[in-house]
């Protein structure tokens, strides 16, 4: 009987450890790093300029449940395909508050998604269709952000 009790304790401890590791790995969401070529900010801007690609810039935090929900959209195969036409940049707002402050035309809420021209200029006309929190996209509908991605791609090239 003591062996059975010991085995149950080991199984319970293992289950708790697995749950903790899964929670830690998913903190801030699963942004599909395998399918989306996320870049650091400076490197991404340089790549956008040299390749002539627009930028999708996402601010998030590790503790935000909306960010976790939003991150799941980046597993949509159609969004993954569209992302190849952009330089994709994701910034943890808590780890880079100065940069977050630079991109806060209507506040520093999270998640926030911006689109930039290849030269780094913010496309203020490309937003979610709402009066407040214009850079907060529907966290449960990838079509929402893909509409903006397509709008950016349809814009005439800047000279």
Order of alpha helices (4+ residues) and beta strands (2+ residues): alpha-beta-alpha-beta-alpha-alpha-beta-alpha-beta-alpha
